[in-house]
Each structure stands twice: as structure tokens, then as C-alpha cells.
Amino acid sequence: MRARKGFTLIETCLSLGLSILILNLVLTVFSLLGRFPDTSTLRQNFIGTIQLRQILSLGRDFKLDGDGLCMDYQAEQTCFHEANGMLIQSPGTQAYLIGIQDSEFTLIDKLISLSYTLDETEYQITLIEVIN
């Protein structure tokens, strides 16, 4: 018997066709992934909102001043305001929301709310009920 060397034409065509099919599937998946919006900022801001509510629940003597919110927290004055597209706590550098614009705290019917813009979408969240 003679030893077989190499591939037949049918085997080569089948492997080439299968390779093209797999490449098309991979490219389709990557193009679909590029169409979905990045939700990491929304997820981070959701977590930051929960943390912000927790901090505000421990605060006292809330004062709205312009686009910021100040309160007594752990025996010192703490303020929240927008800087460089982030909602930060001062003193300190804790950032709660990222990528935001035009933030504003409001007090309506004993509820402190925060409204802001993120990627041309306006959000308004109720943070805490003020009890006097």
C-alpha cells in the first residue's frame, strides 16, 4: 500500500468553507457587541445613589445652597456638589455619581431630590425624606 500524503481537494474545500463560516459568525458577534450601550456608568451611578442615600440617612440639618447640599455628618459639615462631571463629597474626594452634568438638589414636600443629566438623558431621583 502506498502512504497517503497531503489532503484531498474535498477536505481542503470543507475546511476552508468551515473557516469562512466561523469567521462570519465571530465578526457578526463583535459587530453586535459594539451596538450595545456601555452600562458600566449607569451601574456605577446606581451603586453611588445607594451609598449617597445611606450617608444622607445619617445626616442632620440639611441646607440646600445653589447646586449643592450641605449637612452635619459625624459632627462635621459635609457638602455634596458637582465638580468635573462627578458628584463629590467634601471634605474629601469621595465620588458618588460620574459622567453627570447640570446637577441640582431640590427640596419639595420634605423630600430631597437630585436631578442631573447623563448622556443627554435627564434623571431625577428622590434621596431622602427630611424629618424635623
N, C-alpha and C positions, 0 to 999 in steps of 0.2 A: 504494500500500500504506500501510496505516496502521501507525504505530510502536507497538510493544507497550510498555506502561508497567506496572511492578509485577510481582508474582509471581502465579502461578495458585494456586488452593486446594490442588491436589495437591502442588506444590513446597513450599508453606508447611507442610503436614502432614508431608511427608517430612523436612524439615529439623528440625522440632520433635521428631518421633519419634527421629531420629538423635541429637539433642542430649540427649534423656532417656536413651537407651541409653548414651551415653558418660558421662554424669553418674553413672549407676548403677554402671558399671564403675570409675570413679575412686573413688567412695565405698566400694565393696567392697574395693578395693586398700588404701585408707587404713585401713579397719577391720581388715583382716588384719594390716597392719604394726603396729598397736597391740597385737596379741595376742602378738607375739614378745617374749621377754625381752631386756633390754639386755645384750649380751655384751661391752660395752667394758670393764667391770670385770674380768670373767674373763680377757679378753685381756691387760689391763694386769698382772694378777696373775701370769699365765703368764710374761710377759716379766720381771717383777720376780723371780720364782723363779729364772729362768735367771741373772740378774745376781747374785742372792744366792748361788747355788751357785759362781759364778765368784769372788766375793770370799772366800767361805769356803775355797775351794781354796787360796788364798794365805795363809791364816791359820795360826797356831800356838798351842799351849797353850790349848785351848778350856776354858771354865768355864761351867757352867750355874748361874745364880743366880735362883731363882724362875721368873718367866716370861720371863727374858731370857737372852741368850747373849753372853758376852764372849770376846775372843781378842786375841792380839797380831797386829797387821796393819800392815805397813810401819813397824816399830819404835815403834808406839804402841798403847795399849789402845783397842780398838773394841768397842762393845756394840750389840746389836740388841734392841729391845723394842717393845712395843705402846704407842702413845700416840695418843689421839683417833681410834681406829679404823684406824690405819695401823701397819705395821711399819717402824720407822725405825732408822737407823744413827746412833749418837752416838759421838764428837762429830760434829756436822754435822746436816744436815736431810734427808739422802737418804731418800726413802720407797720401799720395795720392794713392799709389798702395801697395798691400800687397801680400805676398807669391811669390815675384819675385826673380829671380836670373840673374846674368850676364847682368845688365842693362848698356846701353851705349847711350849717346846723340850724334847725328851726325848733321852736317850742310852740306846739299847738295842743290845747286841751290837756296840759300836763304830760304830754309825750314829746320827748326829744327825738327828732328825726334827722337823718343825714341824707342830703340829695347830692348827687355827683354825676358826672358824665364819664363814660368809659367807652372808647371806640365808637363815638357818635351815638351812643345809646344812653338815655338818662335813667338813673336808678334812684329810688327813694326808699330808704329802709328806716323802720322805727327801731330805735336803740333801747330806750328805757322810759319807764313811767316815773315822773318826779313825784315823790311823796313828801309833802310838807308837814 
